[in-house]
Amino acid sequence: MDLGLAGRRAAVAASSAGLGLAVAEALAGEGCTVVICGRDPDRLSRAAEGIPGTIPVLADVSDAAGAEAFVRDARDALGEGIDILVVNAGGPPDGGYESFEPADYLEAVHLNLMSVVAMCYAVTGEMRERHWGRILAITSVTVRHPLPGLILSNTARAGATAFLKTLATELAADGVTVNSIQPGLHDTARLHSVWGEDLPAVVARRVPARRLGDAGDFGRVAALLCSEWAGYVTGVAVPVDGGLAQGLQ
């Protein structure tokens, strides 16, 4: 299926590994020119080598200033602006209520909310002028189904989801869609580092599909949400989680 993305220009944040990289691969496979970013020069270089034509930009999107700088540098690298922005950042530390102080929540908000806000503000003007744009945020299924031990992520990403939903209503008439995609338990290095030897038991207990998600499949779902086909889809939060989230919405 042709997603109508050939020739589009995309910027994918935090994309030198994991799900961000999978999304960049999927968009490049559909004919997009893709800018990827990361903080580690070596890992970023390896990621770019694995996707021919990808443009690597060294960036740290863990706060608003770095996130805005990434969009600016990606625009300069692409030369003619950004059609597709995939908003992404790493997760805050794991732990429950007793593990953190109020200051820790502020750091999580900078990482998973304010970085989202800054990237959106940096790109919406040009998208509105062209009457075409796609903003897609990689968040987490914990936004709709909070999991124990992830209180910082649960809190900050919920705020980001509310912001994105509100922004979608304001940009819809300008031909710009704003959506989020919510991964569950996917086969990434970070997930293995968090759960270690307990991961198979966690999957068996929590995921109805009884397996980890495939990062490549996740990337392809993300590309579909960025496509011409999805021009009437906005303000949604799509779980890609093997049935992990059990709520009705």
C-alpha positions as CSV (number, residue, x, y, z in Angstrom):
1,M,0.0,0.0,0.0
2,D,1.4,3.4,-1.0
3,L,1.1,5.7,1.9
4,G,1.6,8.8,-0.2
5,L,4.7,9.9,1.7
6,A,7.3,9.9,-1.1
7,G,9.2,13.2,-1.0
8,R,7.9,14.3,2.3
9,R,10.4,15.6,4.9
10,A,10.4,14.1,8.4
11,A,12.1,14.8,11.7
12,V,12.1,12.0,14.2
13,A,13.3,12.9,17.8
14,A,15.3,10.5,20.0
15,S,15.7,8.1,17.1
16,S,19.2,6.6,17.3
17,A,17.7,3.4,18.8
18,G,14.5,1.7,19.9
19,L,11.1,2.7,18.8
20,G,12.2,6.1,17.5
21,L,14.6,4.4,15.1
22,A,11.9,2.0,14.0
23,V,9.7,4.9,13.1
24,A,12.5,6.6,11.2
25,E,13.2,3.3,9.3
26,A,9.5,3.0,8.3
27,L,9.2,6.6,7.1
28,A,12.4,6.3,5.1
29,G,11.1,3.1,3.6
30,E,8.0,5.1,2.4
31,G,10.3,7.5,0.5
32,C,10.6,10.3,3.2
33,T,13.8,12.2,3.7
34,V,14.4,11.7,7.4
35,V,16.4,13.5,10.0
36,I,17.2,11.4,13.1
37,C,18.8,12.6,16.3
38,G,20.4,11.3,19.5
39,R,22.9,12.3,22.2
40,D,25.6,9.7,21.6
41,P,27.6,10.5,18.4
42,D,28.7,6.9,17.8
43,R,25.2,5.4,18.2
44,L,23.7,8.1,16.1
45,S,26.3,7.5,13.3
46,R,25.6,3.7,13.4
47,A,21.8,4.3,13.2
48,A,22.3,6.7,10.2
49,E,24.5,4.2,8.4
50,G,21.7,1.6,8.7
51,I,19.1,3.8,6.9
52,P,20.5,5.1,3.6
53,G,19.8,8.7,3.0
54,T,19.0,9.5,6.6
55,I,20.5,12.8,8.0
56,P,21.9,12.5,11.5
57,V,21.7,15.5,13.9
58,L,23.3,15.5,17.3
59,A,20.7,16.7,19.8
60,D,19.4,16.3,23.3
61,V,15.6,16.7,23.5
62,S,15.3,16.1,27.2
63,D,14.2,19.7,27.9
64,A,12.5,22.5,26.0
65,A,15.6,24.3,24.8
66,G,17.2,21.1,23.4
67,A,13.9,20.0,21.8
68,E,13.4,23.4,20.1
69,A,17.0,23.3,18.9
70,F,16.5,19.9,17.3
71,V,13.6,21.1,15.2
72,R,15.5,24.1,14.1
73,D,18.6,22.0,13.2
74,A,16.4,19.5,11.4
75,R,14.7,22.2,9.4
76,D,18.1,23.5,8.3
77,A,19.3,20.0,7.4
78,L,16.2,19.3,5.3
79,G,16.5,22.7,3.6
80,E,12.8,23.1,2.8
81,G,11.0,22.6,6.1
82,I,9.4,19.8,8.0
83,D,6.3,18.0,6.9
84,I,6.3,15.3,9.5
85,L,7.4,15.7,13.1
86,V,7.6,12.6,15.3
87,V,7.9,13.7,18.9
88,N,9.8,11.4,21.2
89,A,12.1,11.3,24.3
90,G,13.4,8.8,26.7
91,G,11.5,7.9,29.8
92,P,12.2,9.1,33.4
93,P,13.5,6.8,36.1
94,D,11.2,3.9,37.2
95,G,9.8,3.8,40.7
96,G,6.8,4.4,42.9
97,Y,5.6,7.3,45.0
98,E,8.0,6.7,47.8
99,S,11.0,6.7,45.4
100,F,10.8,10.3,44.5
101,E,10.6,13.9,45.7
102,P,8.6,16.7,44.1
103,A,11.7,17.9,42.2
104,D,11.9,14.6,40.4
105,Y,8.4,15.3,38.9
106,L,9.6,18.6,37.6
107,E,12.4,16.9,35.7
108,A,10.0,14.3,34.3
109,V,7.7,17.1,33.1
110,H,10.6,18.8,31.3
111,L,11.5,15.5,29.7
112,N,8.1,14.2,28.7
113,L,5.8,17.2,28.5
114,M,7.8,20.4,27.9
115,S,9.9,18.8,25.2
116,V,6.7,17.9,23.4
117,V,5.3,21.4,23.8
118,A,8.5,23.0,22.6
119,M,8.8,20.8,19.5
120,C,5.2,21.5,18.5
121,Y,5.6,25.2,18.9
122,A,8.7,25.1,16.7
123,V,7.0,23.4,13.8
124,T,3.3,24.3,13.7
125,G,3.7,27.7,12.0
126,E,5.2,26.3,8.8
127,M,2.8,23.4,8.7
128,R,-0.1,25.8,8.9
129,E,1.3,27.9,6.1
130,R,1.5,24.9,3.8
131,H,-1.9,23.5,5.0
132,W,-0.3,20.1,5.5
133,G,1.4,18.6,8.4
134,R,1.7,15.5,10.6
135,I,2.7,15.6,14.3
136,L,2.9,12.2,16.0
137,A,4.0,11.8,19.5
138,I,5.4,8.5,20.9
139,T,4.1,8.3,24.5
140,S,3.1,5.2,26.4
141,V,0.1,2.9,26.9
142,T,0.5,3.8,30.6
143,V,-1.3,7.1,29.8
144,R,-4.5,5.1,29.5
145,H,-3.6,2.3,31.8
146,P,-1.1,3.5,34.5
147,L,1.3,0.8,35.6
148,P,2.9,0.5,39.1
149,G,6.4,1.6,39.3
150,L,6.2,4.2,36.6
151,I,4.7,7.1,38.5
152,L,6.9,9.8,36.9
153,S,6.1,8.6,33.3
154,N,2.4,8.1,34.1
155,T,2.2,11.7,35.3
156,A,4.2,13.6,32.7
157,R,3.0,11.7,29.7
158,A,-0.7,12.2,30.7
159,G,-0.1,15.9,30.6
160,A,1.5,15.6,27.1
161,T,-1.5,13.6,25.9
162,A,-3.9,16.3,27.0
163,F,-1.8,19.0,25.3
164,L,-1.7,17.1,22.1
165,K,-5.5,16.4,22.1
166,T,-6.1,20.1,22.6
167,L,-3.6,21.2,20.0
168,A,-5.3,18.8,17.5
169,T,-8.6,20.7,17.7
170,E,-6.8,24.0,17.0
171,L,-4.9,22.8,14.0
172,A,-7.4,20.5,12.3
173,A,-8.9,23.2,10.0
174,D,-5.3,24.0,8.7
175,G,-4.7,20.4,7.4
176,V,-2.4,19.5,10.3
177,T,-3.1,16.3,12.2
178,V,-1.9,15.8,15.8
179,N,-1.9,12.3,17.2
180,S,-0.1,10.1,19.7
181,I,0.9,6.4,19.5
182,Q,1.1,4.5,22.7
183,P,3.6,1.6,22.8
184,G,3.2,-1.2,25.3
185,L,5.9,-3.8,25.9
186,H,8.1,-3.8,22.8
187,D,11.3,-5.7,22.1
188,T,13.8,-3.0,22.8
189,A,17.1,-2.8,24.7
190,R,15.6,-0.4,27.2
191,L,12.8,-2.7,28.1
192,H,15.2,-5.6,28.6
193,S,17.3,-3.3,30.8
194,V,14.3,-2.4,33.0
195,W,12.9,-5.9,33.5
196,G,15.9,-8.2,33.0
197,E,15.1,-11.8,33.7
198,D,11.6,-11.0,34.9
199,L,10.5,-9.9,31.4
200,P,9.0,-13.2,30.2
201,A,6.9,-13.5,33.3
202,V,5.8,-9.8,33.0
203,V,4.7,-10.4,29.4
204,A,2.9,-13.6,30.3
205,R,1.0,-11.9,33.1
206,R,0.1,-8.6,31.5
207,V,0.0,-8.9,27.7
208,P,-2.9,-10.8,26.2
209,A,-1.0,-11.5,23.0
210,R,1.6,-13.3,25.2
211,R,4.6,-11.8,23.3
212,L,6.6,-8.7,23.1
213,G,5.7,-6.2,20.4
214,D,8.0,-5.9,17.3
215,A,9.6,-2.5,16.9
216,G,9.3,-2.7,13.1
217,D,5.6,-3.3,13.3
218,F,5.3,-0.4,15.6
219,G,7.2,1.8,13.1
220,R,4.8,0.8,10.3
221,V,1.7,1.8,12.4
222,A,3.4,5.1,13.1
223,A,4.0,5.7,9.4
224,L,0.4,5.0,8.6
225,L,-0.7,7.7,11.1
226,C,1.6,10.1,9.3
227,S,0.3,9.2,5.8
228,E,-2.0,10.8,3.3
229,W,-4.5,8.0,4.2
230,A,-4.8,9.3,7.8
231,G,-5.6,12.9,6.9
232,Y,-8.9,12.7,8.6
233,V,-7.5,11.1,11.8
234,T,-6.6,13.6,14.4
235,G,-6.7,14.0,18.2
236,V,-6.4,10.2,18.7
237,A,-4.2,8.2,21.0
238,V,-3.6,4.8,19.4
239,P,-2.4,1.9,21.6
240,V,0.0,-0.6,20.0
241,D,0.2,-2.9,22.9
242,G,-1.0,-6.5,22.2
243,G,-4.1,-5.8,24.4
244,L,-2.2,-4.6,27.5
245,A,-4.6,-1.7,28.1
246,Q,-7.9,-3.0,29.3
247,G,-9.9,0.2,29.5
248,L,-12.9,1.0,27.2
249,Q,-11.2,4.2,25.9
